[in-house]
Amino acid sequence: MIINDPLAERYISYASKFGINFPSRADQDRVPGASTDEGDVSYEVPSLQAVYKIETKEPNHNPEFTKAAGTEDAHERTMVVSKSLALVGVDFFTQKEFRSEVKRRFKAGR
């Protein structure tokens, strides 16, 4: 997965304003990765991995995680992520400088 830093930074900026907290970069490096098809896409177009926490001690892809994902809290977090991603998209299409920086960093590999 090649994370486009300008896209990711803009996403974090918006999501943070809506109340999502993110670990430090050092802490992020300690979190184990996972397989995603988005990794393949990220080699073709600028991409980011919009992550957020669903409150549960259970790992993904099991019935207890599914139950936690259906809670009101998880729904609210999902809406924040959706709004944040939409705002990044609006910025990309309406702010020439931002769009140019995203493209420049993509060509440079970040």
C-alpha positions in Angstrom: 0.0 0.0 0.0 1.4 3.3 -1.1 -0.1 6.1 1.1 -0.3 9.4 -0.6 0.8 11.7 2.2 -1.1 14.9 1.1 -4.4 12.9 0.8 -3.8 11.1 4.2 -2.8 14.4 6.0 -6.0 16.1 4.6 -8.1 13.1 5.7 -6.6 13.2 9.2 -7.2 16.9 9.4 -10.9 16.7 8.7 -11.5 13.5 10.7 -9.7 15.0 13.7 -12.0 18.1 13.6 -14.9 15.7 13.8 -13.5 13.9 16.8 -11.5 11.0 15.6 -8.2 10.6 17.3 -5.2 9.1 15.5 -2.1 7.4 17.0 1.2 9.0 16.5 3.2 8.1 13.4 5.6 6.0 15.6 2.6 4.1 17.1 1.1 3.6 13.6 4.3 1.9 12.6 3.8 -0.7 15.4 0.3 -1.7 14.2 0.4 -4.8 12.1 -0.8 -4.3 8.6 -3.4 -6.3 6.7 -4.0 -7.4 3.2 -6.1 -5.1 1.1 -6.9 -4.8 -2.6 -6.5 -1.0 -2.1 -2.7 -1.8 -2.1 -2.9 -2.7 -5.7 -5.0 0.4 -6.6 -2.4 2.6 -4.8 0.2 1.8 -7.4 -2.1 3.2 -10.1 -3.8 6.2 -8.5 -3.1 8.4 -5.4 -4.6 6.6 -2.4 -5.0 6.6 1.3 -6.2 4.1 3.9 -9.0 5.7 5.8 -8.8 3.8 9.1 -10.8 4.3 12.2 -11.5 2.3 15.4 -14.6 0.3 16.1 -14.7 -0.2 19.9 -14.2 -3.9 20.5 -11.5 -6.3 21.6 -12.4 -8.8 19.0 -10.5 -9.0 15.7 -12.1 -8.2 12.3 -14.1 -10.8 10.5 -15.9 -12.5 13.4 -19.4 -12.3 14.8 -18.5 -10.2 17.8 -16.7 -7.6 15.6 -19.8 -7.6 13.3 -22.0 -6.9 16.3 -19.8 -4.0 17.4 -19.8 -2.6 13.9 -23.6 -2.4 14.1 -23.6 -0.1 17.1 -24.7 3.5 17.1 -21.1 4.6 18.0 -19.7 2.7 15.0 -22.3 4.2 12.8 -21.4 7.7 13.9 -17.7 7.0 13.3 -18.5 5.7 9.9 -20.4 8.9 9.1 -17.4 11.0 10.2 -15.1 9.0 8.0 -17.5 9.3 5.1 -17.8 13.1 5.5 -14.0 13.5 5.9 -13.3 11.5 2.7 -16.0 13.5 0.8 -14.3 16.8 1.9 -10.9 15.5 0.8 -12.5 14.7 -2.6 -14.0 18.2 -2.8 -10.7 19.7 -2.0 -9.0 17.6 -4.6 -11.4 18.7 -7.3 -11.6 22.4 -6.3 -8.1 23.3 -5.1 -5.6 23.2 -7.9 -2.6 23.5 -5.5 -3.7 20.6 -3.4 -4.5 18.5 -6.5 -1.0 19.3 -8.0 0.7 18.3 -4.7 -1.2 15.0 -4.6 -0.2 14.2 -8.1 3.4 15.3 -7.6 3.8 13.2 -4.5 2.2 10.2 -6.3 4.8 10.5 -9.0 7.5 10.6 -6.3 6.1 7.5 -4.6 4.5 9.2 -1.6 
